[in-house]
Amino acid sequence: MIINNLHSSRIELNLSNLRTNADFIRSIIGSDCRLSFVIKGNAYGHGIEQMVPMAEMVGINHFSVFSSDEAARTLAVKNENSQIMIMGFIADEMLPWAIENGISFYVSSMDRLKATTEAVKNTAANAHIHLELETGFHRTGLTKNDLQEVAQIIKKSHGRIEVVGTATHYAGAESIANYYRIQKQMEKYNELCNLLVSQGIATGIRHTACSAATLTYPETRMDMVRVGIAMYGFWPTSETKMNYLLNYGLKPDGDEPIKIPSPLKRVISWKTQIMSLHAVAPGKFVGYGNSCLTTVSSCFAAIPIGYSHGFSRDLSNCGYVLVRGKRAPVSGVVNMNMLMADVTTIPEARKGDEVVIIGNQKGTEISVSSFSALSQYLNYEVLVQIPSEIPRIQI
Ligand SMILES: *Cc1c(COP(=O)(O)O)cnc(C)c1O
């Protein structure tokens, strides 16, 4: 079913799989821990405008974004009861806007705290801030030396600056080999939280865990987890996946792992269609250059997807798409808007046939993982490169 004939491809978003992922995360964190859904990077390429209402349907009411532009897009589509938290960029002059709209934001530096002090002078609402603590990631965050002054400024605001949360971020929780560094960060986080409390500042909700930490390090879950990639149905890394499945899938008495299905279900599918079919005689080069030479009488399908759509050039001559439930190899180089797929062994292929780039077709699957394994990219990077203009529909 082609729902929008203007575009060469479409994205389907599966509500029931999103619910499965949300239920799974909620089952492991328990009812005392909140779930914030991370929707930065256009909801990991899925589309903020589509994912926010879908997430609300499955009971999510807290959204984490990177920047103020993402917060504005979320604000435009969320319902009244949902909350927005900015974890990264917001210009000082936009702070009053965030405050008036009830958007909470990270305070990661003294500058941001001072700008917040100025901003509340011009707002009726109080500022809701999350103190981001530097615990060993060495990217952004308040250091131990800052905390005394932080406490003074907050107290002097007479309640106008409310600390609603205290956060940190781990440097590589997706690797079990990083165990020591994560432990050190947790210790540092607890030390700094205690220091804040001793200065008379309540920390609000404590939140530190991304998907990998949530799945691998139970102690990091605290009052709220900030989960991105797992909510979309992907494991942060295969290490996280193996660790989780082995921990929960091993029989108590033996070493035979019980085959447990992955509890995470892919939300996104990406589909297009065959634009035209071309018979090519043996001994001819297909497409630009000479990387693809036919050795037999061949048939190629022109597929209207290229690197401008986020289909990496690295998949030239090595990726594949699905046609009639079979793998059709990408042949020759991926062009800006098109690629050629070899359908010689799929003689039943016809113009207009559905072509799956990510998803299932008749029991065969291309997951983003296999797509990204071929192109050396992480799931994250492949997903965010899917252009926002491609129509997205909920199924
Ligand atoms: C992106 C991000 C997350 C979510 O990471 P996932 O691995 O996708 O779960 C959590 N916290 C912060 C600060 C982030 O930037």
The ligand as a Gaussian input file, in Angstrom:
#p B3LYP/6-31G(d) Opt

LIG

0 1
 C       21.259000       9.842000      24.026000
 C       21.238000       9.908000      25.494000
 C       20.585000       8.921000      26.243000
 C       19.940000       7.703000      25.618000
 O       20.898000       6.824000      25.083000
 P       20.471000       5.384000      24.493000
 O       21.742000       4.647000      24.381000
 O       19.864000       5.628000      23.164000
 O       19.499000       4.796000      25.441000
 C       20.544000       9.090000      27.617000
 N       21.128000      10.165000      28.213000
 C       21.773000      11.112000      27.517000
 C       22.386000      12.268000      28.239000
 C       21.852000      11.026000      26.143000
 O       22.504000      11.963000      25.450000

